[in-house]
Amino acid sequence: MPKDMQDIERPRQLTLRKPDPTDGAAVWELVRDCKPLDENSMYCNLVQAEHFRDTCVVADLDGDVVGWISGHMIPNEDALFVWQVAVSPRARGLGLGRKMLTHLVERDECTDATRLNTTITRDNDASWALFRSLARALGGELSDDPHFTRHEHFDGRHATEHMVTITLPRPARQARAA
């Protein structure tokens, strides 16, 4: 290939999709690269990709996993819980976190959710910014309360996790259901 052709930047192809178990290893590597996210076992990511695929998202950029959301519907509640949001350093600055969250909230499997929940430590500025941005974009209200506390739940080994709740506006849910 001529050198001048090598310098032409090709368009990048971003796909948001449900995961499958073959994504487990790539998801595990991505989470490991996204400090300070808690690392789970690779097996945990395999199970998430299989059992909770309807409420998880993989972002694929030119064939590489560059984004991941793990989540689930909370049993006996109309709430979607987002466990982790991971964006590869290679894909930062694309608004990928919010794109993945919006994609997830708009899925048919999440139609019954009246709110989105996640937990965030006070010092995680990036997560606070992401979920505040999502709340504004959806037209929802964001609130938070201490949930898993440093001493009561983490034996002093981890900062308090605040339960963040975003109400999902009724018109948006009705539009998804239609």
Accessible surface in RSA format (square Angstrom, percent):
REM  Atomic radii and reference values for relative SASA: ProtOr
REM  Chains: A
REM  Algorithm: Lee & Richards
REM  Probe-radius: 1.40
REM  Slices: 20
REM RES _ NUM      All-atoms   Total-Side   Main-Chain    Non-polar    All polar
REM                ABS   REL    ABS   REL    ABS   REL    ABS   REL    ABS   REL
RES MET A   1   168.99  87.5  98.89  65.4  70.10 166.9  98.88  84.1  70.11  92.9
RES PRO A   2    86.20  62.8  73.14  66.7  13.06  47.5  85.39  70.5   0.81   5.0
RES LYS A   3   151.75  74.0 142.87  87.7   8.88  21.2 106.78  96.1  44.97  47.9
RES ASP A   4   101.58  71.2  90.39  90.0  11.19  26.5  45.10 106.2  56.47  56.3
RES MET A   5    99.88  51.7  91.99  60.9   7.89  18.8  69.99  59.5  29.89  39.6
RES GLN A   6   114.65  64.1  85.20  62.3  29.45  70.1  27.45  58.4  87.20  66.1
RES ASP A   7   104.02  72.9  73.01  72.7  31.01  73.3  33.51  78.9  70.51  70.3
RES ILE A   8   112.58  64.1  93.28  69.5  19.31  46.5  98.30  70.8  14.28  38.8
RES GLU A   9   153.20  88.0 124.12  93.9  29.07  69.2  53.87 104.2  99.33  81.1
RES ARG A  10   155.58  65.3 150.36  76.6   5.22  12.4  68.02  93.0  87.56  53.1
RES PRO A  11   122.82  89.5 101.83  92.8  20.99  76.3 113.98  94.1   8.84  54.9
RES ARG A  12   120.04  50.4  90.53  46.1  29.52  70.3  34.06  46.6  85.98  52.1
RES GLN A  13   118.96  66.5 117.52  85.9   1.44   3.4  44.56  94.8  74.40  56.4
RES LEU A  14    52.64  29.3  30.19  21.6  22.46  56.5  30.19  21.2  22.46  60.4
RES THR A  15    57.91  41.2  54.26  55.0   3.65   8.7  43.76  58.8  14.15  21.4
RES LEU A  16    43.88  24.4  24.79  17.7  19.08  48.0  24.79  17.4  19.08  51.4
RES ARG A  17    70.43  29.6  65.65  33.5   4.77  11.4  46.72  63.8  23.71  14.4
RES LYS A  18    60.35  29.4  51.89  31.8   8.46  20.1  30.19  27.2  30.15  32.1
RES PRO A  19     0.00   0.0   0.00   0.0   0.00   0.0   0.00   0.0   0.00   0.0
RES ASP A  20    53.05  37.2  53.05  52.8   0.00   0.0  19.49  45.9  33.56  33.5
RES PRO A  21    52.98  38.6  50.28  45.8   2.70   9.8  50.58  41.8   2.40  14.9
RES THR A  22   124.11  88.3  92.29  93.6  31.82  75.8  87.23 117.2  36.88  55.8
RES ASP A  23    12.18   8.5  11.48  11.4   0.70   1.7   0.70   1.7  11.48  11.4
RES GLY A  24     0.01   0.0   0.00   N/A   0.01   0.0   0.01   0.0   0.00   0.0
RES ALA A  25    47.24  43.4  46.25  71.4   0.99   2.3  46.39  65.3   0.84   2.2
RES ALA A  26    42.24  38.8  30.87  47.6  11.37  25.9  37.87  53.3   4.37  11.6
RES VAL A  27     0.12   0.1   0.12   0.1   0.00   0.0   0.12   0.1   0.00   0.0
RES TRP A  28    52.77  21.2  52.77  25.5   0.00   0.0  50.27  26.8   2.51   4.1
RES GLU A  29    82.50  47.4  82.50  62.4   0.00   0.0  36.23  70.1  46.28  37.8
RES LEU A  30     8.92   5.0   5.52   4.0   3.40   8.5   8.34   5.9   0.58   1.6
RES VAL A  31     1.40   0.9   1.40   1.3   0.00   0.0   1.40   1.2   0.00   0.0
RES ARG A  32    92.84  39.0  88.45  45.1   4.39  10.4   7.07   9.7  85.77  52.0
RES ASP A  33    92.67  64.9  73.22  72.9  19.45  46.0  16.46  38.7  76.21  76.0
RES CYS A  34     5.75   4.3   4.40   4.9   1.35   3.2   4.99  12.7   0.75   0.8
RES LYS A  35   136.48  66.6 112.16  68.8  24.32  57.9  97.34  87.6  39.14  41.7
RES PRO A  36   114.22  83.2  93.57  85.3  20.65  75.1  98.67  81.5  15.56  96.7
RES LEU A  37    42.44  23.6  33.63  24.1   8.81  22.1  36.52  25.6   5.93  16.0
RES ASP A  38    88.96  62.3  81.11  80.7   7.85  18.6  29.18  68.7  59.78  59.6
RES GLU A  39    83.39  47.9  52.20  39.5  31.18  74.2  20.45  39.6  62.94  51.4
RES ASN A  40    29.56  20.4  18.87  18.2  10.69  25.7   9.11  21.9  20.45  19.8
RES SER A  41    66.28  56.0  50.73  67.7  15.55  35.8  49.67 105.8  16.62  23.3
RES MET A  42    72.54  37.6  68.91  45.6   3.63   8.7  45.29  38.5  27.25  36.1
RES TYR A  43   156.39  73.0 153.35  87.3   3.04   7.9 110.64  83.1  45.75  56.4
RES CYS A  44    32.01  24.2  26.31  29.3   5.70  13.4  15.97  40.5  16.04  17.3
RES ASN A  45     0.79   0.5   0.72   0.7   0.07   0.2   0.00   0.0   0.79   0.8
RES LEU A  46    60.12  33.5  58.99  42.2   1.13   2.8  59.27  41.6   0.85   2.3
RES VAL A  47    38.68  25.5  37.62  34.1   1.05   2.5  38.68  33.6   0.00   0.0
RES GLN A  48     7.28   4.1   7.28   5.3   0.00   0.0   6.72  14.3   0.56   0.4
RES ALA A  49     0.00   0.0   0.00   0.0   0.00   0.0   0.00   0.0   0.00   0.0
RES GLU A  50    94.70  54.4  84.09  63.6  10.60  25.2  23.05  44.6  71.64  58.5
RES HIS A  51   121.52  66.4  87.33  60.7  34.19  87.5  60.11  62.0  61.40  71.4
RES PHE A  52    90.07  45.1  86.49  53.6   3.57   9.3  90.07  54.6   0.00   0.0
RES ARG A  53    92.72  38.9  92.38  47.1   0.34   0.8  31.62  43.2  61.11  37.0
RES ASP A  54    57.02  39.9  56.34  56.1   0.68   1.6  11.15  26.2  45.87  45.7
RES THR A  55     9.99   7.1   9.99  10.1   0.00   0.0   7.22   9.7   2.76   4.2
RES CYS A  56     0.14   0.1   0.14   0.2   0.00   0.0   0.00   0.0   0.14   0.1
RES VAL A  57     0.00   0.0   0.00   0.0   0.00   0.0   0.00   0.0   0.00   0.0
RES VAL A  58     0.00   0.0   0.00   0.0   0.00   0.0   0.00   0.0   0.00   0.0
RES ALA A  59     0.00   0.0   0.00   0.0   0.00   0.0   0.00   0.0   0.00   0.0
RES ASP A  60    25.51  17.9  25.51  25.4   0.00   0.0   3.32   7.8  22.19  22.1
RES LEU A  61    10.93   6.1  10.02   7.2   0.91   2.3  10.02   7.0   0.91   2.5
RES ASP A  62    53.58  37.5  21.50  21.4  32.08  75.9  22.06  51.9  31.52  31.4
RES GLY A  63    61.73  76.1   0.00   N/A  61.73  76.1  30.18  82.8  31.55  70.7
RES ASP A  64    71.97  50.4  69.00  68.7   2.97   7.0  10.28  24.2  61.69  61.5
RES VAL A  65    25.39  16.7   8.97   8.1  16.42  39.6   8.97   7.8  16.42  44.5
RES VAL A  66     0.04   0.0   0.04   0.0   0.00   0.0   0.04   0.0   0.00   0.0
RES GLY A  67     0.00   0.0   0.00   N/A   0.00   0.0   0.00   0.0   0.00   0.0
RES TRP A  68     0.02   0.0   0.02   0.0   0.00   0.0   0.02   0.0   0.00   0.0
RES ILE A  69     0.00   0.0   0.00   0.0   0.00   0.0   0.00   0.0   0.00   0.0
RES SER A  70     0.63   0.5   0.63   0.8   0.00   0.0   0.63   1.3   0.00   0.0
RES GLY A  71     4.07   5.0   0.00   N/A   4.07   5.0   0.55   1.5   3.52   7.9
RES HIS A  72    53.63  29.3  53.37  37.1   0.27   0.7  30.16  31.1  23.47  27.3
RES MET A  73    55.89  28.9  43.14  28.5  12.75  30.4  43.14  36.7  12.75  16.9
RES ILE A  74    35.61  20.3  33.34  24.8   2.27   5.5  33.34  24.0   2.27   6.2
RES PRO A  75    99.69  72.7  82.08  74.8  17.61  64.0  92.66  76.5   7.03  43.7
RES ASN A  76   158.83 109.5 109.82 106.1  49.01 118.0  42.43 102.1 116.39 112.5
RES GLU A  77    80.21  46.1  62.70  47.4  17.51  41.7  29.28  56.6  50.93  41.6
RES ASP A  78    76.93  53.9  72.93  72.6   4.00   9.4   5.82  13.7  71.11  70.9
RES ALA A  79     0.00   0.0   0.00   0.0   0.00   0.0   0.00   0.0   0.00   0.0
RES LEU A  80     0.16   0.1   0.16   0.1   0.00   0.0   0.16   0.1   0.00   0.0
RES PHE A  81    30.75  15.4  30.75  19.0   0.00   0.0  30.75  18.6   0.00   0.0
RES VAL A  82     0.69   0.5   0.57   0.5   0.13   0.3   0.57   0.5   0.13   0.3
RES TRP A  83   116.85  46.9  99.00  47.9  17.85  41.9  78.34  41.8  38.51  62.5
RES GLN A  84     7.94   4.4   5.28   3.9   2.66   6.3   6.62  14.1   1.32   1.0
RES VAL A  85    28.46  18.7  11.74  10.6  16.72  40.3  11.74  10.2  16.72  45.4
RES ALA A  86     0.89   0.8   0.00   0.0   0.89   2.0   0.89   1.2   0.00   0.0
RES VAL A  87    23.26  15.3  19.62  17.8   3.64   8.8  19.62  17.1   3.64   9.9
RES SER A  88     8.07   6.8   8.07  10.8   0.00   0.0   2.22   4.7   5.85   8.2
RES PRO A  89    77.78  56.7  59.36  54.1  18.43  67.0  60.29  49.8  17.49 108.7
RES ARG A  90   142.76  59.9 119.45  60.9  23.31  55.5  77.09 105.4  65.68  39.8
RES ALA A  91     0.28   0.3   0.03   0.0   0.25   0.6   0.14   0.2   0.14   0.4
RES ARG A  92   131.78  55.3 107.27  54.7  24.52  58.4  54.99  75.1  76.80  46.5
RES GLY A  93    84.96 104.8   0.00   N/A  84.96 104.8  41.83 114.8  43.13  96.6
RES LEU A  94    66.36  37.0  53.85  38.5  12.50  31.4  60.72  42.6   5.63  15.2
RES GLY A  95    44.91  55.4   0.00   N/A  44.91  55.4  38.22 104.9   6.69  15.0
RES LEU A  96     3.35   1.9   0.12   0.1   3.23   8.1   0.12   0.1   3.23   8.7
RES GLY A  97     9.05  11.2   0.00   N/A   9.05  11.2   4.14  11.4   4.91  11.0
RES ARG A  98   101.12  42.5 100.35  51.2   0.78   1.8  14.23  19.5  86.89  52.7
RES LYS A  99    99.76  48.7  91.57  56.2   8.19  19.5  64.88  58.4  34.88  37.2
RES MET A 100     0.00   0.0   0.00   0.0   0.00   0.0   0.00   0.0   0.00   0.0
RES LEU A 101     0.01   0.0   0.01   0.0   0.00   0.0   0.01   0.0   0.00   0.0
RES THR A 102    36.91  26.2  36.91  37.4   0.00   0.0  32.10  43.1   4.80   7.3
RES HIS A 103    56.30  30.8  49.86  34.7   6.44  16.5  34.62  35.7  21.68  25.2
RES LEU A 104     0.00   0.0   0.00   0.0   0.00   0.0   0.00   0.0   0.00   0.0
RES VAL A 105     1.51   1.0   1.28   1.2   0.23   0.6   1.51   1.3   0.00   0.0
RES GLU A 106   100.00  57.4  85.63  64.8  14.37  34.2  23.89  46.2  76.11  62.1
RES ARG A 107    20.57   8.6  13.67   7.0   6.90  16.4  17.45  23.8   3.12   1.9
RES ASP A 108   114.49  80.2  99.60  99.1  14.88  35.2  31.12  73.2  83.37  83.1
RES GLU A 109    69.49  39.9  45.76  34.6  23.73  56.5  32.98  63.8  36.52  29.8
RES CYS A 110     0.65   0.5   0.61   0.7   0.04   0.1   0.61   1.5   0.04   0.0
RES THR A 111    30.40  21.6  26.86  27.2   3.54   8.4  23.83  32.0   6.57   9.9
RES ASP A 112   104.31  73.1  95.28  94.8   9.03  21.3  23.80  56.0  80.51  80.3
RES ALA A 113     0.09   0.1   0.09   0.1   0.00   0.0   0.09   0.1   0.00   0.0
RES THR A 114    50.92  36.2  46.42  47.1   4.51  10.7  36.26  48.7  14.67  22.2
RES ARG A 115    70.53  29.6  70.53  36.0   0.00   0.0  18.33  25.0  52.20  31.6
RES LEU A 116     0.00   0.0   0.00   0.0   0.00   0.0   0.00   0.0   0.00   0.0
RES ASN A 117     6.71   4.6   6.71   6.5   0.00   0.0   0.87   2.1   5.84   5.6
RES THR A 118     4.85   3.4   4.85   4.9   0.00   0.0   0.00   0.0   4.85   7.3
RES THR A 119    32.42  23.1  17.60  17.8  14.82  35.3   0.09   0.1  32.33  48.9
RES ILE A 120     5.32   3.0   2.50   1.9   2.82   6.8   5.32   3.8   0.00   0.0
RES THR A 121    19.26  13.7  17.85  18.1   1.41   3.4  10.01  13.4   9.25  14.0
RES ARG A 122   129.31  54.3 115.20  58.7  14.10  33.6  67.65  92.5  61.65  37.4
RES ASP A 123   117.01  82.0  90.59  90.2  26.42  62.5  46.88 110.3  70.13  69.9
RES ASN A 124    39.51  27.2  32.80  31.7   6.70  16.1   9.23  22.2  30.28  29.3
RES ASP A 125   111.41  78.0 104.31 103.8   7.10  16.8  37.55  88.4  73.86  73.7
RES ALA A 126    80.39  73.9  63.55  98.1  16.83  38.3  72.70 102.4   7.69  20.4
RES SER A 127    27.88  23.6  26.21  35.0   1.67   3.9   2.90   6.2  24.98  35.0
RES TRP A 128     8.81   3.5   8.81   4.3   0.00   0.0   8.32   4.4   0.49   0.8
RES ALA A 129    59.89  55.1  51.34  79.2   8.54  19.4  57.38  80.8   2.51   6.6
RES LEU A 130    34.44  19.2  28.71  20.5   5.73  14.4  33.98  23.9   0.46   1.2
RES PHE A 131     5.17   2.6   5.17   3.2   0.00   0.0   5.17   3.1   0.00   0.0
RES ARG A 132   110.98  46.6 109.43  55.8   1.55   3.7  34.68  47.4  76.30  46.2
RES SER A 133    22.22  18.8  22.06  29.4   0.16   0.4  12.64  26.9   9.58  13.4
RES LEU A 134     0.01   0.0   0.01   0.0   0.00   0.0   0.01   0.0   0.00   0.0
RES ALA A 135     4.92   4.5   4.90   7.6   0.02   0.1   4.90   6.9   0.02   0.1
RES ARG A 136   173.20  72.7 147.52  75.2  25.68  61.1  81.86 111.9  91.34  55.4
RES ALA A 137    57.65  53.0  13.80  21.3  43.85  99.8  26.74  37.7  30.91  81.9
RES LEU A 138    32.29  18.0  17.94  12.8  14.34  36.1  22.23  15.6  10.05  27.1
RES GLY A 139    57.75  71.2   0.00   N/A  57.75  71.2  34.85  95.6  22.89  51.3
RES GLY A 140    13.11  16.2   0.00   N/A  13.11  16.2   0.96   2.6  12.15  27.2
RES GLU A 141   130.40  74.9 127.64  96.6   2.75   6.6  49.44  95.6  80.96  66.1
RES LEU A 142    49.27  27.4  20.28  14.5  28.99  72.9  20.33  14.3  28.94  77.9
RES SER A 143    63.17  53.4  57.36  76.5   5.81  13.4  44.44  94.6  18.72  26.2
RES ASP A 144    43.27  30.3  23.53  23.4  19.74  46.7   1.11   2.6  42.16  42.0
RES ASP A 145    93.93  65.8  93.55  93.1   0.38   0.9  22.49  52.9  71.44  71.3
RES PRO A 146    82.58  60.2  63.43  57.8  19.15  69.6  63.43  52.4  19.15 119.0
RES HIS A 147    76.64  41.9  63.96  44.5  12.69  32.5  39.61  40.8  37.03  43.1
RES PHE A 148    83.54  41.8  83.54  51.7   0.00   0.0  83.54  50.6   0.00   0.0
RES THR A 149    39.57  28.1  39.57  40.1   0.00   0.0  37.48  50.3   2.09   3.2
RES ARG A 150    96.24  40.4  95.92  48.9   0.32   0.8  18.35  25.1  77.89  47.2
RES HIS A 151   140.32  76.7 123.12  85.6  17.20  44.0  89.80  92.5  50.52  58.8
RES GLU A 152   138.72  79.6 102.18  77.3  36.53  87.0  42.47  82.1  96.25  78.6
RES HIS A 153    89.56  48.9  54.98  38.2  34.58  88.5  39.76  41.0  49.80  57.9
RES PHE A 154    57.48  28.8  49.48  30.6   8.00  20.8  54.77  33.2   2.71   7.8
RES ASP A 155   102.44  71.8  84.61  84.2  17.83  42.2  27.46  64.6  74.98  74.8
RES GLY A 156    30.11  37.1   0.00   N/A  30.11  37.1  10.12  27.8  20.00  44.8
RES ARG A 157   199.12  83.6 162.14  82.7  36.98  88.1  67.32  92.0 131.81  79.9
RES HIS A 158    52.00  28.4  46.26  32.2   5.75  14.7  38.57  39.8  13.43  15.6
RES ALA A 159    32.83  30.2  27.85  43.0   4.98  11.3  27.85  39.2   4.98  13.2
RES THR A 160    32.97  23.4  28.48  28.9   4.49  10.7  15.55  20.9  17.42  26.3
RES GLU A 161    24.64  14.1  24.64  18.6   0.00   0.0   4.75   9.2  19.89  16.2
RES HIS A 162    16.51   9.0  16.51  11.5   0.00   0.0  10.39  10.7   6.12   7.1
RES MET A 163    38.02  19.7  36.11  23.9   1.91   4.6  36.08  30.7   1.94   2.6
RES VAL A 164     0.00   0.0   0.00   0.0   0.00   0.0   0.00   0.0   0.00   0.0
RES THR A 165    28.50  20.3  28.13  28.5   0.36   0.9  16.02  21.5  12.47  18.9
RES ILE A 166     0.00   0.0   0.00   0.0   0.00   0.0   0.00   0.0   0.00   0.0
RES THR A 167    63.08  44.9  63.08  63.9   0.00   0.0  57.14  76.7   5.94   9.0
RES LEU A 168     5.06   2.8   1.89   1.4   3.17   8.0   1.89   1.3   3.17   8.5
RES PRO A 169    32.08  23.4  21.56  19.7  10.53  38.3  32.08  26.5   0.00   0.0
RES ARG A 170   143.78  60.4 139.90  71.3   3.88   9.2  52.07  71.2  91.71  55.6
RES PRO A 171    95.71  69.8  89.21  81.3   6.51  23.7  91.23  75.3   4.49  27.9
RES ALA A 172    34.54  31.8  24.82  38.3   9.72  22.1  32.60  45.9   1.94   5.2
RES ARG A 173    30.50  12.8  29.72  15.1   0.78   1.9   5.02   6.9  25.48  15.4
RES GLN A 174   103.18  57.7  96.14  70.3   7.04  16.8  37.95  80.8  65.23  49.5
RES ALA A 175    74.21  68.2  50.36  77.7  23.85  54.3  59.12  83.3  15.09  40.0
RES ARG A 176    34.22  14.4  14.29   7.3  19.93  47.5  20.28  27.7  13.94   8.4
RES ALA A 177    68.61  63.1  34.18  52.7  34.43  78.3  39.06  55.0  29.55  78.3
RES ALA A 178   118.34 108.8  50.95  78.6  67.39 153.3  88.47 124.6  29.88  79.1
END  Absolute sums over single chains surface
CHAIN  1 A    10109.2       8198.7       1910.5       5425.4       4683.8
END  Absolute sums over all chains
TOTAL         10109.2       8198.7       1910.5       5425.4       4683.8
